[in-house]
Amino acid sequence: MLLLRPLVAAALLCASPAAATTLTVLVVDSGQSFLIAEGGPIESLAGSLQLEVGALPVGPGNTTLDVVGLDLHASGGGTIVLDPGQPSPGLGVLASSGAFLIPTLFLRLSDGVTSVDLALPDVTGSVVFGPGGASIAELSTGFGVLTPSGLVDVTLLAVVPEPSSAILAAAGLAALVRRGRRGAKEISR
Amino acid sequence: MTKRSLIAALALAGVAASGATIASCPAGPQVQQEYVVRAGYVEPHTPGSGVAGVEMPATTMVQKILGPTPDLNRVSYLRTHLPKPSGAPPRAILILVPGFISGAGPFMPFARQLVARANGTLEVWAIDRRPNQLEDARATHYAAERFAVGDVGGVLDALQMLFPDVDAPGADPFPGAGDVDVDGDGVLDPPFALPDALGGASPWLKLGQNDMRFGAYWGIDTYVRDWKLLVDEARSVVGPTGLVLFGGHSMGTSWATVFAGYDFDPSSGVDAAYNRIDGLLLLEGGGAGAGAATKPTLAQYQQTIASLAATDGPDIFLASFSGADLAALGASSGIAGLDGLNRPGQPALLQRTSIAKTFPLSILFGAPMATETIAGAFLDDDTSPVSALAGSFGFSDDGPNALVPAGVFPGAGEFYLLTDDLDPQTIRKWKNFDDPTLPSCPPNAPEVSPGCALRNNGPRPLPTDPPVQWGDEKEVSDIRDALGIFAARADFIEWYFVSGRVNLDFQFGRDSSALGDESLLAVTQTANVNVPILGIGGSNGLTPSERSYASYFGAVATPLADEEVFIAEGYAHLDVLTAADNVTVPPIVAWVNRLLQRKLLAGF
């Protein structure tokens, strides 16, 4: 049995207020984000993720919460990104309560030599909204992966970057957008 | 554990995850396929309905197959799923209808990949139509048992059950010219018999038309009511915020679209099927068309049904296709599949039998062939005379190939005939799809043996152009998967395609309003269908462009933004189901994810 590890996150809102959707970049807090493989050492996680939120504040119904960019680095050298071979790899929904659900999150894990694509079902977590619900202030999530060697537990904490790191976050955002566009598959009418 | 070892473990095990809790699953999840038979719609005339004065009796032949009191109101499907470690149900179920004279079998590779890709979020239920239950598959089961213990002689007995020795007319001793001696023992053997459902022993039980007169009432109405039960069952699994998707392959898209447009309320009300589903997936078929130019009147329709139901009436099921006995083809494919899986590279046992020595297979299988070659010659887009059955499974270039022009055989397109090099020591071998030496044109010339597996079919047509095949052909389907499909419980070929009533019904195409009696046929809601639709075609298949779907898109109320098409370049008709690394899977999973997200906006 794997326990979900609750996480606390902070978020950076960096979107045009006129846009129909809101782009949010979250920077991972390495101090509170980690990967634990059963019987192995704790590896810290760093990096960023990018969310696209349908409508803020969230109304009486739910809104879309799409993970459109993910770039995680484990201290052991591994990386976790969105699966570039899967269009729309991180589609989810966000409730006004702050709870979210991503029915299937498609990831690619790599150690720099070998990579494996995996789909995580039923990824849940929650966000804390900023003032007036117009932004996302915190996000928390976690998931587990079962292997023959045991359980691998991933806990992720993303925080609003300090001003000095906002520039890095913006650069990361640009890179993620480029990557996401390259990975998109054509579906035409 | 280091990251490297973590990834190695993942690659070995597959993965599973949950945001909440997950159960221990040390071996990792595996995609599972199981055959499900359940109660179907109770069609009153069908044996087992229990409707006094209406129920038709089962013949002795049917009883020998299914027992003394068979209930034929059943529906079956191949369920492909991957249990979530959390035990939670899937969020989406895709129900698929096979095409013309086909069954659930060809969906197997496609379903496995879809389910694996979605990692438990999606299940696939591939339907076998009702007549599947009437197939006497004892010979295949017996052959499987014999193969399991290495008893090839027992396998020959199974073949003898289906295709007994033939002593051709003539004065020569057996075996002589034109004779068939399946086991090569020099003796004219009788049909091999096995225990049947009435407690006796019988040879292969092949239905005659009069064994299935109740099939006069197995038309669209009966089939869609079977499938409504599956849709309702799927809804009970995924719940109101989950997805129930419906679709089909080839002619199965016609079935799927008449389902979507069906009104299950035979009175003045409307109970439209499309309101029960969340989307339509049309695989290599453009959906139901407008039907015949002149449609039957109600009186003509009723008269045709009465004729079909009468002893010695018109044919209930399609007995042959392009001259080939369909039941014999279906029965033999099972053993051919087992033969290929158990004796790769060896001479095909099926070639010892009368079916392989009788037109049209005697032409197709004229050269001595290995077990994989006989499957490839039948299925491959380069060697099959029937494009609707074709996929890209590789090629055979170790002997002379003759390019047969289109039209030489009725209804056949251009194809390569694998011919005999007259060396009795050699058999034609098959190069699988991933063989790096598969021949292409250029540098080869199509008309010069051995010809080519790979060609370029020209530039992609514009979305508004008439559909034509285009692009670089690809070899993507594994002949070993085809052999597995042949040998599976689910049908590769539907032995008894109920053509009589079905052909009558499909004369109305996607709108049967003109018939005027919704208790008989009620495809009346097509114009109101408003669910998202995804069309998947192959550039070397039957629906090679966006235009292939234009007719159906123009007939429904689905918003333009929800009418999507994905064309897989180089894929032939079967490849969208059988490709080993299927490029249609990611866009289909993405489509499912988008629809699921839309549904979950209402609550989760």
Interface residues (C-beta under 8 A of the other chain):
Chain A: M1 L2 L3 L4 A37 E38 G39 G40 E43 G61 N62 T63 T64 D66 A74 G76 G77 G78 G85 Q86 P87 S88 L91 G92 V93 A95 L101 I102 P103 T104 L109 S110 D111 V113 T114 S115 V116 L118 A119 L120 P121 D122 V123 T124 G125 T141 G142 F143 G144 V145 L146 T147 P148 S149 G150 L151 V152 K185 E186 I187 S188 R189
Chain B: M1 T2 K3 R4 S5 L6 I7 A8 A9 L10 A11 L12 A13 G14 V15 A16 A17 S18 G19 A20 T21 I22 A23 S24 C25 P26 A27 G28 P29 K84 P85 S86 A88 R91 R117 A118 N119 G120 T121 P463 E546 L560 E563 E564 V565 F566 P586 P587 V589 A590 W591 N593 R594 L596 Q597 L600 L601 A602 G603 F604
